[in-house]
Amino acid sequence: MQVDEEAVGAVLNRLRRAQGQLAGVIAMIEAGRDCKDVVTQLAAVSRALDRAGFKIVASGMRQCMAAADEDGAPMSEAELEKLFLALA
């Protein structure tokens, strides 16, 4: 399975945003910035990663519901639940 073409752009943008924000967190820590500022920036990284992860999982779930695996069997509800809960 791959991230569907409609989701790829959004996923990459969110991951790049998180990458830039994480670089900012590292620079803030190295510069000795206030802990509150670091935590606030780190929360932004977490949100960007969560949103990218959700988009990836949602894309995968759509594909799983629309298609069968190599054996011809659709993904079970338990497998879908595990995939969804991987974001938690």
N, CA, C and O of each residue as an XYZ file, in Angstrom:
352
protein
N       0.827     -1.178      0.000
C       0.000      0.000      0.000
C       0.872      1.242      0.000
O       1.958      1.243      0.579
N       0.406      2.284     -0.639
C       1.105      3.554     -0.661
C       0.139      4.655     -0.264
O      -1.080      4.482     -0.303
N       0.707      5.794      0.121
C      -0.127      6.961      0.379
C      -0.751      7.353     -0.955
O      -0.045      7.468     -1.957
N      -2.070      7.560     -0.980
C      -2.705      7.877     -2.253
C      -2.222      9.231     -2.775
O      -1.792     10.093     -2.008
N      -2.302      9.392     -4.074
C      -1.758     10.576     -4.734
C      -2.369     11.874     -4.225
O      -1.699     12.906     -4.201
N      -3.626     11.831     -3.820
C      -4.285     13.027     -3.305
C      -3.693     13.463     -1.964
O      -3.704     14.650     -1.641
N      -3.182     12.521     -1.193
C      -2.682     12.814      0.149
C      -1.187     13.114      0.185
O      -0.710     13.727      1.140
N      -0.436     12.695     -0.835
C       1.023     12.816     -0.798
C       1.480     14.248     -0.556
O       2.333     14.480      0.301
N       0.940     15.202     -1.281
C       1.356     16.597     -1.133
C       1.140     17.111      0.272
O       2.023     17.751      0.842
N      -0.027     16.838      0.841
C      -0.335     17.295      2.195
C       0.579     16.625      3.217
O       1.053     17.276      4.148
N       0.825     15.334      3.047
C       1.693     14.608      3.981
C       3.101     15.179      3.931
O       3.696     15.456      4.973
N       3.637     15.357      2.737
C       4.997     15.889      2.616
C       5.101     17.296      3.182
O       6.085     17.617      3.847
N       4.115     18.136      2.935
C       4.137     19.488      3.495
C       4.148     19.453      5.021
O       4.904     20.187      5.659
N       3.316     18.608      5.598
C       3.252     18.516      7.054
C       4.543     17.962      7.641
O       4.997     18.422      8.689
N       5.135     16.980      6.974
C       6.398     16.422      7.460
C       7.536     17.429      7.329
O       8.387     17.524      8.213
N       7.553     18.175      6.239
C       8.582     19.211      6.087
C       8.409     20.311      7.129
O       9.392     20.825      7.662
N       7.164     20.670      7.417
C       6.899     21.664      8.448
C       7.414     21.158      9.796
O       8.057     21.902     10.536
N       7.133     19.905     10.110
C       7.599     19.322     11.375
C       9.130     19.286     11.410
O       9.736     19.544     12.450
N       9.738     18.973     10.298
C      11.201     18.932     10.224
C      11.794     20.313     10.532
O      12.753     20.425     11.297
N      11.223     21.349      9.938
C      11.696     22.706     10.193
C      11.456     23.125     11.634
O      12.307     23.760     12.257
N      10.289     22.763     12.160
C       9.968     23.101     13.545
C      10.892     22.368     14.511
O      11.301     22.929     15.528
N      11.219     21.126     14.201
C      12.118     20.356     15.059
C      13.516     20.972     15.050
O      14.173     21.032     16.089
N      13.968     21.425     13.897
C      15.261     22.123     13.828
C      15.224     23.371     14.707
O      16.212     23.714     15.356
N      14.077     24.046     14.720
C      13.911     25.215     15.576
C      13.988     24.852     17.047
O      14.594     25.581     17.833
N      13.382     23.734     17.434
C      13.434     23.278     18.827
C      14.877     22.993     19.230
O      15.318     23.393     20.308
N      15.601     22.309     18.369
C      17.004     21.989     18.662
C      17.812     23.271     18.839
O      18.598     23.388     19.778
N      17.618     24.227     17.939
C      18.339     25.504     18.031
C      17.974     26.250     19.310
O      18.832     26.871     19.938
N      16.700     26.188     19.695
C      16.262     26.861     20.916
C      16.933     26.246     22.145
O      17.375     26.965     23.040
N      17.007     24.932     22.184
C      17.640     24.251     23.316
C      19.124     24.591     23.363
O      19.664     24.898     24.426
N      19.779     24.535     22.212
C      21.215     24.847     22.159
C      21.495     26.289     22.577
O      22.547     26.583     23.143
N      20.550     27.185     22.295
C      20.722     28.598     22.643
C      20.312     28.888     24.086
O      20.469     30.016     24.555
N      19.790     27.884     24.796
C      19.402     28.070     26.181
C      18.109     28.840     26.368
O      17.926     29.525     27.375
N      17.209     28.729     25.395
C      15.924     29.439     25.481
C      15.077     28.918     26.630
O      15.297     27.822     27.146
N      14.117     29.722     27.011
C      13.193     29.407     28.096
C      12.452     28.101     27.804
O      12.043     27.844     26.672
N      12.290     27.294     28.829
C      11.640     25.987     28.695
C      10.230     26.115     28.127
O       9.809     25.282     27.324
N       9.496     27.149     28.535
C       8.131     27.334     28.045
C       8.123     27.527     26.528
O       7.260     26.982     25.840
N       9.068     28.291     26.009
C       9.163     28.496     24.559
C       9.484     27.197     23.831
O       8.933     26.914     22.767
N      10.384     26.414     24.419
C      10.775     25.134     23.814
C       9.583     24.182     23.773
O       9.331     23.545     22.751
N       8.856     24.087     24.875
C       7.702     23.186     24.946
C       6.620     23.617     23.951
O       6.003     22.775     23.298
N       6.396     24.916     23.838
C       5.397     25.429     22.889
C       5.772     25.047     21.464
O       4.921     24.615     20.687
N       7.046     25.207     21.123
C       7.502     24.853     19.773
C       7.441     23.347     19.562
O       7.088     22.884     18.477
N       7.785     22.582     20.593
C       7.729     21.123     20.488
C       6.297     20.642     20.291
O       6.065     19.667     19.575
N       5.341     21.312     20.915
C       3.933     20.971     20.719
C       3.524     21.184     19.265
O       2.724     20.419     18.726
N       4.065     22.215     18.633
C       3.770     22.461     17.216
C       4.324     21.333     16.353
O       3.685     20.919     15.386
N       5.506     20.837     16.699
C       6.089     19.697     15.979
C       5.171     18.492     16.113
O       4.881     17.811     15.130
N       4.721     18.236     17.324
C       3.851     17.096     17.586
C       2.566     17.185     16.771
O       2.127     16.192     16.191
N       1.958     18.377     16.724
C       0.715     18.548     15.946
C       0.966     18.286     14.464
O       0.159     17.627     13.808
N       2.078     18.796     13.931
C       2.377     18.584     12.511
C       2.569     17.096     12.219
O       2.098     16.597     11.197
N       3.261     16.385     13.117
C       3.453     14.945     12.922
C       2.142     14.183     13.052
O       1.878     13.255     12.287
N       1.322     14.577     14.022
C       0.016     13.922     14.193
C      -0.845     14.095     12.954
O      -1.497     13.151     12.508
N      -0.849     15.293     12.402
C      -1.668     15.545     11.212
C      -1.153     14.765     10.011
O      -1.941     14.231      9.230
N       0.160     14.697      9.861
C       0.733     13.898      8.767
C       0.401     12.424      8.963
O       0.015     11.735      8.019
N       0.553     11.949     10.188
C       0.240     10.549     10.493
C      -1.214     10.229     10.236
O      -1.528      9.179      9.677
N      -2.112     11.125     10.639
C      -3.529     10.902     10.388
C      -3.794     10.788      8.893
O      -4.538      9.909      8.456
N      -3.188     11.675      8.109
C      -3.410     11.665      6.656
C      -2.921     10.344      6.054
O      -3.568      9.778      5.173
N      -1.777      9.863      6.536
C      -1.243      8.587      6.036
C      -2.172      7.435      6.411
O      -2.498      6.598      5.570
N      -2.596      7.394      7.671
C      -3.479      6.314      8.126
C      -4.820      6.377      7.409
O      -5.349      5.345      6.995
N      -5.377      7.578      7.257
C      -6.658      7.711      6.563
C      -6.545      7.224      5.123
O      -7.443      6.551      4.619
N      -5.448      7.563      4.465
C      -5.216      7.117      3.093
C      -5.139      5.594      3.037
O      -5.743      4.961      2.171
N      -4.385      5.014      3.975
C      -4.258      3.561      4.019
C      -5.573      2.876      4.303
O      -5.881      1.840      3.714
N      -6.358      3.454      5.212
C      -7.650      2.851      5.541
C      -8.598      2.886      4.352
O      -9.334      1.929      4.110
N      -8.582      3.987      3.610
C      -9.427      4.055      2.404
C      -9.042      2.948      1.431
O      -9.909      2.286      0.860
N      -7.736      2.749      1.246
C      -7.285      1.707      0.329
C      -7.650      0.322      0.835
O      -8.045     -0.547      0.058
N      -7.518      0.119      2.140
C      -7.830     -1.189      2.722
C      -9.305     -1.529      2.564
O      -9.663     -2.688      2.352
N     -10.145     -0.530      2.668
C     -11.573     -0.769      2.552
C     -11.979     -0.963      1.092
O     -12.986     -1.612      0.808
N     -11.214     -0.412      0.182
C     -11.560     -0.488     -1.235
C     -10.943     -1.694     -1.932
O     -11.444     -2.126     -2.970
N      -9.873     -2.241     -1.384
C      -9.155     -3.310     -2.074
C      -8.833     -4.450     -1.123
O      -8.900     -4.306      0.097
N      -8.492     -5.550     -1.693
C      -8.097     -6.718     -0.911
C      -6.574     -6.827     -0.918
O      -5.905     -6.230     -1.761
N      -6.034     -7.597      0.031
C      -4.590     -7.819      0.058
C      -4.199     -8.865     -0.981
O      -5.020     -9.271     -1.803
N      -2.930     -9.301     -0.940
C      -2.438    -10.266     -1.941
C      -3.219    -11.579     -1.927
O      -3.330    -12.245     -2.956
N      -3.754    -11.948     -0.782
C      -4.508    -13.193     -0.665
C      -5.946    -13.050     -1.147
O      -6.687    -14.031     -1.212
N      -6.334    -11.822     -1.484
C      -7.698    -11.590     -1.924
C      -8.660    -11.305     -0.791
O      -9.850    -11.089     -1.021
N      -8.148    -11.304      0.444
C      -9.010    -11.062      1.601
C      -8.946     -9.591      2.005
O      -7.863     -9.007      2.048
N     -10.090     -8.993      2.300
C     -10.064     -7.609      2.764
C      -9.437     -7.530      4.150
O      -9.423     -8.514      4.890
N      -8.922     -6.363      4.495
C      -8.335     -6.171      5.819
C      -9.440     -6.288      6.863
O     -10.538     -5.759      6.687
N      -9.131     -6.986      7.947
C     -10.129     -7.189      8.991
C     -10.341     -5.903      9.789
O      -9.530     -4.978      9.742
N     -11.443     -5.875     10.515
C     -11.727     -4.718     11.368
C     -10.648     -4.568     12.436
O     -10.276     -3.448     12.784
N     -10.141     -5.690     12.960
C      -9.088     -5.651     13.975
C      -7.813     -5.032     13.399
O      -7.147     -4.244     14.071
N      -7.476     -5.384     12.165
C      -6.290     -4.808     11.523
C      -6.472     -3.309     11.275
O      -5.545     -2.523     11.468
N      -7.674     -2.923     10.846
C      -7.961     -1.501     10.652
C      -7.868     -0.740     11.975
O      -7.343      0.372     12.029
N      -8.386     -1.356     13.043
C      -8.335     -0.708     14.354
C      -6.882     -0.529     14.797
O      -6.519      0.531     15.305
N      -6.063     -1.540     14.614
C      -4.646     -1.464     14.984
C      -3.951     -0.356     14.211
O      -3.156      0.390     14.782
N      -4.241     -0.237     12.918
C      -3.654      0.803     12.086
C      -4.068      2.184     12.593
O      -3.236      3.085     12.697
N      -5.337      2.347     12.906
C      -5.833      3.627     13.401
C      -5.233      3.979     14.754
O      -4.823      5.118     14.978
N      -5.179      3.005     15.656
C      -4.677      3.248     17.001
C      -3.174      3.458     17.032
O      -2.635      3.908     18.043
N      -2.492      3.143     15.949
C      -1.052      3.404     15.877
C      -0.743      4.893     16.024
O       0.388      5.256     16.346
N      -1.720      5.747     15.795
C      -1.520      7.185     15.969
C      -1.489      7.608     17.433
O      -0.929      8.650     17.774
N      -2.092      6.796     18.293
C      -2.209      7.174     19.722
C      -0.869      7.178     20.405
O      -0.784      7.470     21.598
